[in-house]
Amino acid sequence: MSGQILQSGSHIARIATQPQADGTFEGQVFVRLEREPETAETFIPAGIGATEAEALDLARQRALRALNEKEF
C-alpha cells in the first residue's frame, strides 16, 4: 500500500491504494483532525482504478474534497 499525507490547517487526509484480487487498485482516504490519534481516522472510499496511479489520483481528488468541505 502506497500513500501520501495532505493537510489543510488542523485537518489531515492520508491517501493510499490497496491492491484488489482482480488486479485493480482501490483508492482510500483516511481523515482526522491533527490533534487526534491515527486510530481516530475516518475511512472514505475513493473508488477503483485500473492502475495504482489512477487509484491514487482518485484518492487525492476525494481527499481534497474532504479537506475543502471539512468532512470529518
C-alpha positions as a Markdown table, in Angstrom:
| # | Residue | x | y | z |
|---|---|---|---|---|
| 1 | Met | 0.0 | 0.0 | 0.0 |
| 2 | Ser | 1.4 | 3.4 | -1.1 |
| 3 | Gly | 0.3 | 6.6 | 0.4 |
| 4 | Gln | 0.7 | 10.4 | 1.0 |
| 5 | Ile | -0.4 | 12.9 | 3.6 |
| 6 | Leu | -2.3 | 16.1 | 2.7 |
| 7 | Gln | -3.0 | 18.8 | 5.3 |
| 8 | Ser | -5.2 | 21.9 | 5.5 |
| 9 | Gly | -4.9 | 23.7 | 8.7 |
| 10 | Ser | -5.7 | 21.3 | 11.5 |
| 11 | His | -7.2 | 18.7 | 9.2 |
| 12 | Ile | -5.2 | 15.8 | 7.9 |
| 13 | Ala | -6.0 | 13.4 | 5.0 |
| 14 | Arg | -3.9 | 10.3 | 4.4 |
| 15 | Ile | -4.4 | 8.8 | 0.9 |
| 16 | Ala | -3.4 | 5.3 | 0.0 |
| 17 | Thr | -4.1 | 2.5 | -2.5 |
| 18 | Gln | -4.9 | -1.1 | -1.8 |
| 19 | Pro | -4.4 | -3.9 | -4.5 |
| 20 | Gln | -7.5 | -5.9 | -5.2 |
| 21 | Ala | -7.7 | -9.6 | -6.2 |
| 22 | Asp | -8.7 | -8.7 | -9.8 |
| 23 | Gly | -5.6 | -6.7 | -10.4 |
| 24 | Thr | -7.2 | -3.3 | -9.9 |
| 25 | Phe | -6.5 | -0.8 | -7.0 |
| 26 | Glu | -8.8 | 0.8 | -4.5 |
| 27 | Gly | -8.2 | 4.4 | -3.7 |
| 28 | Gln | -8.6 | 5.1 | 0.0 |
| 29 | Val | -8.8 | 8.3 | 2.1 |
| 30 | Phe | -8.4 | 8.5 | 5.9 |
| 31 | Val | -9.2 | 11.8 | 7.5 |
| 32 | Arg | -8.8 | 13.2 | 11.0 |
| 33 | Leu | -8.0 | 16.3 | 13.0 |
| 34 | Glu | -4.4 | 16.9 | 13.6 |
| 35 | Arg | -4.8 | 16.6 | 17.4 |
| 36 | Glu | -6.5 | 13.2 | 17.1 |
| 37 | Pro | -4.5 | 10.0 | 17.1 |
| 38 | Glu | -4.2 | 8.0 | 13.9 |
| 39 | Thr | -6.6 | 5.4 | 15.4 |
| 40 | Ala | -9.3 | 8.1 | 15.2 |
| 41 | Glu | -9.2 | 8.3 | 11.4 |
| 42 | Thr | -12.4 | 8.1 | 9.4 |
| 43 | Phe | -12.2 | 6.0 | 6.2 |
| 44 | Ile | -13.6 | 7.3 | 3.0 |
| 45 | Pro | -13.6 | 5.0 | -0.1 |
| 46 | Ala | -12.4 | 6.8 | -3.2 |
| 47 | Gly | -13.1 | 4.3 | -6.0 |
| 48 | Ile | -11.4 | 1.7 | -8.0 |
| 49 | Gly | -8.7 | 2.4 | -10.5 |
| 50 | Ala | -7.2 | 0.2 | -13.2 |
| 51 | Thr | -3.7 | 1.2 | -12.1 |
| 52 | Glu | -2.2 | 2.2 | -8.8 |
| 53 | Ala | -1.6 | 5.7 | -10.2 |
| 54 | Glu | -5.2 | 6.1 | -11.2 |
| 55 | Ala | -6.4 | 4.9 | -7.8 |
| 56 | Leu | -4.1 | 7.3 | -6.0 |
| 57 | Asp | -5.4 | 10.2 | -8.2 |
| 58 | Leu | -9.0 | 9.2 | -7.3 |
| 59 | Ala | -7.9 | 9.2 | -3.6 |
| 60 | Arg | -6.2 | 12.6 | -3.9 |
| 61 | Gln | -9.3 | 14.2 | -5.5 |
| 62 | Arg | -11.5 | 12.8 | -2.8 |
| 63 | Ala | -9.1 | 13.9 | 0.0 |
| 64 | Leu | -9.1 | 17.4 | -1.4 |
| 65 | Arg | -12.9 | 17.5 | -1.4 |
| 66 | Ala | -12.9 | 16.2 | 2.2 |
| 67 | Leu | -10.4 | 18.9 | 3.3 |
| 68 | Asn | -12.2 | 21.7 | 1.4 |
| 69 | Glu | -15.6 | 20.7 | 2.8 |
| 70 | Lys | -14.3 | 19.7 | 6.2 |
| 71 | Glu | -15.8 | 16.2 | 6.1 |
| 72 | Phe | -14.6 | 15.0 | 9.5 |
